[in-house]
């Protein structure tokens, strides 16, 4: 083979192999990069904690009393209602929510016992009286919501048979007063009618002696 033919064959081989070499080199570079990325990702995952609690997960302390989960219990003698505040950011927020829910629970019992829709009109009881006479147990504690500390408060309210009977008696007194008021209105109206009739009769008698 002549020198010119050898040189031509050499350049032809380079032209044929050049695209393959470029493709092969690119493939090798890509594989190396993918391997490096996988190793880096594995290192990152191993360094990242996997035990992060979800935000809706609530963890209660071991000393939280069991009576908190007994929402309502009643028999012939005592009716028990448990009120629990929701997880709150501060203790003041938890206590404020507990106070509102406590009042709502008392009003609900009054409505249920009396059968009257307006609890305040049937049986009036102050917050101090609720704390003094109805609260039998109280709990102040903390919990974890996700990984965030929160506060909660709970009370157990007991409505004795005597108290429930007093609520019914108060409702009966309201009905009696209402009936007496209605009778009084009717009596007064009848009295006015009688006076009007008497005056009319007297007027006619004077006109016709």
Protein Blocks (a to p, Z undefined) as FASTA:
>chain_A
ZZklmmmmmmmmmmmmmmmmmmmmmmmmmmmmmmmmmmmmmmmmmmpcfkbccfklccdd
fklcfklmmmbacdfkbccddddddddfbfklmmmmmmmmmmmmmmmmmmmmnopablml
mogcdfklmmmmmmmbdcdddddehjaccddddddddddfklmmmmmmmmmmmmmmmmmm
mmmmmmmmmmmmmmmmmmmmmmmmmmmZZ
